[in-house]
């Protein structure tokens, strides 16, 4: 899953792809590199990020989605949003997956997903992007995240939504220690019997652990992604698609 942030303030590539031409060009490059999914986001979810209006998020994302599909009609597009109106507009424009970092906080999202026969990524987050990193606290982070995702899977299925992916939400309301505890125990999440997605690409846990700036984190990213895939992760959400595709090919050759 290649990351396409069409926002001015994302932590890694803020401002680089926040117009339709540069965003589409980057998406086509990732598709050429072998991305299976393009995840389009119009609102930054970095810690402390400001909320974006519905109209602004639609303005950032929908024209880009439409243009990508115009050039590459078979592309699987994921819309990274928590807003019902954005999700619905994206699905009507050709997106196939809703990537909801709020974990379906708006239950009407499930009605839209079912109506469009779409898939959903359900993520765990403690708090919201504006507050999540202030004081993340857990008694047992692995069990709490697992139980949350298990509950949300059952909830989605009760609405008739069956194409479900789960994401433990690395970096979303977790300390560095919480993140590594989750990464060490990813095999536990296979018991959910639902495809697992992981997003560690260039995140601050790498920077804090290795004292690296954002643009220096790709090697560490692919090391963590490789470990995650070896523990059963099916989808890696990443900035460097070329590295991810090499991982995919080598994993296939080794099996």
N, C-alpha and C positions, 0 to 999 in steps of 0.2 A: 504494500500500500504506500504509494508515493504521496508525500505531503505537499500540498499546494496552498500556501497561506496568501490570500489576496487581501492582506491587511497591512496597515502602515506600521504596526507596532508588535509583531510577533517576535519572540525572543531570539530566533535564529536568523530569519530572513525578512524581518519586517521592512516593508517598503520596496523590496526588490521586485515583487510581482503584483503590485496593487493597481495595475491597469490591465485592461482586457488583452492587449497584445502581448505584453511580457508574460502574463499569467498563462495564456494559451500556448505560447512558445515553450515555456518551461514544462507545461503538462505534456506537450507532444514529445519533448526530449525524454521525459521520464517513461512515456509509453514506448518510445524507440529503444530505450535502455532495458525494457522488459517489465515495467510495472504492470501488475494485474489489476490494480485498483488505483484511482486517483481520488484522494481525499481533499475536498475543497472546503476551506474555512474562511469565513468572512468576519470573524470576531476573535481576537486574541484571547487565549485562555492562560496566558502566562500569569504568574502570581502578581496580584495588584492591578491587573488589566482593567481598563474602563469598559463599561457596558456600551454596546453599540445598538442603535435603534433598529427596529425591524426593517424599515425602508432602506437604511444604509447598508444593512447586511445583504438584503436582496440585491441592491445596486452593485455590491461588490462581487457577489457570487453567481447570480443567475446568467448574466451575459457570458461569463467565462464558461460555465457549464454548457450553454447552448453552442458556443463556438467550438469547444472541444469535440462535442458530439457531431457537429457539422463536418469537421475534418476526420474524425475517427468514430463513426457511428456505433461500433461495437464496444467502445470503452465503457468499463464499469466505473461509474462515478458514485462516490460517497459524499454526502453533504455533512460537514461537521457543524452541527448547530443544536441549540436547545430550544429554539423558537418554532412553534407550531407552523406559523405562516411561512417561514423560510423553508422548513422541511417540505411542506405541501407544494410550494412553488417549485422547489428543486425537483421533486418527484414528477411533477407535471412537465418539467423541462427535460426529463430523461434520466435523472439520478435513480439509482437502484438501492442505495443503502443510506440509512440515517445513522449517523455516528453521534450519539447523544451523551455528552459527558456528564449531564445531570442525572443520568440513570432513570430516564422516563419520569422526571418530576411532574410533567404535565401528562396526565393519563390520556388526554385526547390525542397525544402523539401516536398511541397504539391504534386508534381508529383510523388515522391517516395511513399508517404503515400497512394495516390490513387491507384497506380500500385499494391501495396501489400494489398489493402483493410484493411489498418491498422487504428487505432485510433490515435488521437493526443491530447496532453495536451498543451494548449497555455497559457503561463504565461506572466504576466506584469513585466517588469524590467526597471527602469530608469538607463541608462548608461550600464556598463558591470561590471562583478565581480571585476575587477581591480580598478574601479573608483566609483562604485555605492554608496558607503557610505561616500563619501567625503563631498558633499553638496546637499543632496536630497531636492528638492524644488517643492512644489505644491501650487496652489491657492485653489484647492478643491480636495483632494486626492481621495475621493470616486468617484466623478463624472469623474475625469480624468482616473482613472483605469477602471471604468465601460465603458466609451466611447471607450477606447482603445480596450478592450476585445470584445465589440460589433462590432467594425470595423473589428477585426481579424476574428471573427466568419463569418461575411458576406464574407470576402475575401476567407476564406477556402472553404466555401460552393460554391463560384463562380468557384472553381477548381474541384468541385464534391466531396469534402471531407465532409462527413456528421457526422461521429462519432467523436464528439468534446467534450473535457473537458476543462474547464477554471480554471485558478489559479491566484488570485490577487497578488501573489508574495510577501508574508510577508517576510520582511527582505531584499528584493532586491531593493535597491535604495529608501529606506524609513527610516525615523527616527523612534524612538520608538513611538512617538506620532502619526505619520502617520500609523504605524502598528495597534495601538489600535483603531484608527478611522476606519480603514477598518474592523477590527474584530467586532466593535460595530455595523457596518452597513452591515453585510454579507447578511441579508435578502434582501437587494436591488438587489443583484446579481441573485436572483431567477428569476427576470424579463428577464434575458438573455435566459431562457428556455433551458439551457445547464447544464449538471452536473458540480458541483463546487467541486474543490479539494483545500484542505488547507494544508500548511506545516508550522507548528509552532514548531515542535519537537526539544526541547533542544536549541532553538535559543536565540540569545543575548537579545532580548526584555524581556525574562524571567530572564536572568541573571542580567540585568540592573535594572529591576523592583524589584527583590527580593534578590539581592546580592547573587546569587547562582552560583557555578561552574557548568560546563557542566554536570558532572556526578551526579549532585544533582537536576536536572531539570525535572525528569519524572513525579512527582506528579503535578507540575504546568502545564506540557505539557498536561496531560489528562484532567485537568480542562478546559484549553482553547479549546481542541479538543471537549469536551462534549458541551461546549457553541456553538461552530461552528456547530456541528451536529444538535443541537436544532434550529439553524438558517437556516437550509436547506443544509448544506454541505453534499455531498454524499461520498466523498473519503477523508480519512485522510492519509497523507504521514508521516510515523512515524518510530522512531527507536524501540520503545517498542510495538511490535505487540500484546503481551499478554494483555496489558492494552487496546489497541484498540479493540481487539476482545471482551473483557468484556463489553466495551461501546456498541458495536454493539448488543450483546445479550440482555443487559438490555434495550436498546432503543427499541428493538423488543418486549420485554415483556411488556413494558410500553405503547405501542401503541395498 
